[in-house]
Amino acid sequence: MWVPPAVTYRAIGGPAFLLAWEQHPDRSWWARILWVELGRESCTGRHARVAGDEVAPIAGQDYRTVPRHRVTRRTRPPSDPTDPRDPYHRPNAEERQRIAFERALRRKPDPDF
């Protein structure tokens, strides 16, 4: 199992995992990172694409295994299909109606009292 190396992400002031480097058409480098936010009773994974100068290396980490991708104008960066905010993965009107219909069929009856 591959574990990505850690970097310091300036926006959170702490460590994050470096998933990949992306070179955009303007030749700038961006980092795809993942970090964990700890709450009182839960933890949440967060991910982002940030400019390369927003991350800094941590001593002792091996960055040779980090994938590097070129993002061309014809392709867009990979997106997360589980992210409901991503416009490329929102269901269309027919799909939303089908989902609503299936939820209505599984709905338990309202209490009669």
Sine and cosine of phi, psi and omega as CSV:
sin_phi,cos_phi,sin_psi,cos_psi,sin_omega,cos_omega
0.00,0.00,0.78,-0.62,-0.03,-1.00
-1.00,0.05,0.79,-0.62,0.09,-1.00
-0.94,-0.35,0.85,-0.52,-0.04,-1.00
-0.92,0.40,0.48,-0.88,0.03,-1.00
-0.95,0.32,0.37,-0.93,-0.02,-1.00
-1.00,-0.08,0.52,-0.85,0.11,-0.99
-0.74,-0.68,0.21,-0.98,0.12,-0.99
-0.99,-0.13,0.84,-0.54,0.02,-1.00
-0.99,-0.16,0.87,-0.49,-0.13,-0.99
-0.90,0.43,-0.55,0.84,-0.06,-1.00
-0.91,0.41,-0.56,0.83,0.01,-1.00
-0.99,-0.17,-0.20,0.98,0.02,-1.00
0.93,0.37,0.46,0.89,-0.04,-1.00
-0.41,-0.91,-0.20,-0.98,-0.07,-1.00
-0.99,0.16,0.45,-0.89,0.09,-1.00
-0.53,-0.85,0.36,-0.93,0.04,-1.00
-1.00,-0.03,0.72,-0.69,0.02,-1.00
-1.00,0.00,0.95,-0.30,-0.06,-1.00
-1.00,0.10,-0.62,0.78,-0.03,-1.00
-0.22,-0.97,0.35,-0.94,0.18,-0.98
-0.96,-0.27,0.61,-0.79,0.04,-1.00
-0.78,-0.63,0.79,-0.62,0.08,-1.00
-0.98,-0.20,0.87,-0.50,-0.05,-1.00
-1.00,0.05,0.23,-0.97,-0.05,-1.00
-0.83,0.56,-0.47,0.88,0.04,-1.00
-0.99,0.15,0.16,0.99,0.05,-1.00
0.95,0.31,0.22,0.98,0.07,-1.00
-1.00,0.09,0.50,-0.87,-0.01,-1.00
-0.98,-0.22,0.69,-0.72,0.03,-1.00
-0.83,-0.56,0.49,-0.87,-0.01,-1.00
-0.93,-0.36,0.71,-0.71,0.16,-0.99
-0.99,-0.11,0.88,-0.48,-0.09,-1.00
-0.81,-0.59,0.31,-0.95,0.01,-1.00
-0.66,-0.75,0.71,-0.71,0.08,-1.00
-0.63,-0.78,0.24,-0.97,-0.05,-1.00
-0.90,-0.44,0.78,-0.63,0.08,-1.00
-0.97,-0.23,0.80,-0.60,-0.03,-1.00
-0.99,-0.15,0.77,-0.64,0.08,-1.00
-0.95,-0.32,-0.11,-0.99,0.01,-1.00
-0.90,0.44,-0.68,0.74,-0.06,-1.00
-0.83,-0.56,0.12,0.99,-0.04,-1.00
-0.43,-0.90,0.15,-0.99,0.13,-0.99
-0.72,-0.69,0.54,-0.84,-0.06,-1.00
-0.76,-0.65,0.74,-0.67,0.08,-1.00
-1.00,0.06,0.70,-0.71,0.03,-1.00
-0.83,-0.56,0.50,-0.87,0.05,-1.00
-0.64,-0.77,0.40,-0.91,-0.03,-1.00
-0.32,-0.95,0.29,-0.96,0.21,-0.98
-0.95,-0.32,0.85,-0.53,-0.05,-1.00
-0.78,-0.63,0.39,-0.92,0.05,-1.00
-0.87,0.49,0.54,-0.84,-0.07,-1.00
-0.85,0.52,-0.49,0.87,-0.01,-1.00
-0.99,0.17,-0.02,1.00,0.06,-1.00
-1.00,0.10,-0.20,0.98,0.01,-1.00
-0.89,-0.45,0.49,-0.87,0.02,-1.00
-0.75,-0.67,0.57,-0.82,-0.01,-1.00
-0.94,0.34,0.41,-0.91,0.08,-1.00
-0.92,-0.39,0.73,-0.68,-0.03,-1.00
-0.86,0.52,0.66,-0.75,0.05,-1.00
1.00,-0.04,-0.10,1.00,0.00,-1.00
-1.00,-0.01,0.57,-0.82,0.01,-1.00
-0.98,-0.21,0.94,-0.34,-0.07,-1.00
-0.99,-0.12,0.06,1.00,-0.04,-1.00
-0.93,0.38,-0.42,0.91,-0.05,-1.00
-1.00,0.03,-0.05,1.00,-0.03,-1.00
-0.96,0.29,0.83,-0.56,0.00,-1.00
-0.91,0.42,0.51,-0.86,0.07,-1.00
-0.85,-0.53,0.78,-0.63,-0.02,-1.00
-0.85,-0.53,0.56,-0.83,0.16,-0.99
-0.98,-0.20,0.78,-0.62,0.03,-1.00
-0.98,-0.20,0.91,-0.42,0.00,-1.00
-1.00,-0.05,0.18,-0.98,0.00,-1.00
-0.91,0.41,-0.44,0.90,-0.04,-1.00
-0.99,0.17,-0.34,0.94,0.03,-1.00
-0.91,-0.42,0.40,-0.92,0.10,-0.99
-0.95,-0.31,0.34,-0.94,0.01,-1.00
-0.87,0.50,0.48,-0.88,0.01,-1.00
-0.85,0.52,0.59,-0.80,-0.03,-1.00
-0.89,-0.46,0.15,-0.99,-0.05,-1.00
-0.98,-0.21,0.93,-0.38,-0.03,-1.00
-0.92,0.39,-0.25,0.97,0.01,-1.00
-1.00,0.00,-0.08,1.00,-0.02,-1.00
-1.00,0.05,0.93,-0.38,-0.03,-1.00
-0.93,0.37,-0.25,0.97,0.01,-1.00
-0.99,0.13,-0.20,0.98,-0.05,-1.00
-0.98,0.21,0.90,-0.44,-0.07,-1.00
-0.91,0.42,-0.34,0.94,-0.01,-1.00
-0.98,0.19,-0.22,0.98,-0.04,-1.00
-0.87,-0.50,0.28,0.96,0.08,-1.00
-0.99,0.17,0.65,-0.76,0.03,-1.00
-0.94,0.34,0.52,-0.86,0.04,-1.00
-0.97,0.23,-0.01,-1.00,-0.09,-1.00
-0.87,0.49,-0.68,0.74,0.00,-1.00
-0.90,0.43,-0.65,0.76,0.02,-1.00
-0.91,0.41,-0.64,0.77,0.04,-1.00
-0.89,0.45,-0.64,0.77,0.03,-1.00
-0.91,0.42,-0.66,0.75,0.02,-1.00
-0.89,0.46,-0.68,0.73,0.02,-1.00
-0.89,0.45,-0.70,0.72,0.02,-1.00
-0.89,0.46,-0.65,0.76,0.01,-1.00
-0.90,0.44,-0.70,0.72,0.02,-1.00
-0.90,0.43,-0.61,0.79,0.05,-1.00
-0.92,0.40,-0.62,0.79,0.01,-1.00
-0.91,0.42,-0.60,0.80,0.03,-1.00
-0.92,0.40,-0.54,0.84,-0.02,-1.00
-1.00,0.05,-0.09,1.00,-0.07,-1.00
-0.93,0.37,0.68,-0.73,0.04,-1.00
-0.97,0.24,0.48,-0.88,-0.01,-1.00
-0.92,0.40,0.49,-0.87,0.03,-1.00
-0.94,0.35,0.55,-0.83,0.03,-1.00
-0.91,0.41,0.61,-0.79,-0.04,-1.00
-0.93,-0.38,1.00,0.07,0.04,-1.00
-0.53,-0.85,0.00,0.00,0.00,0.00
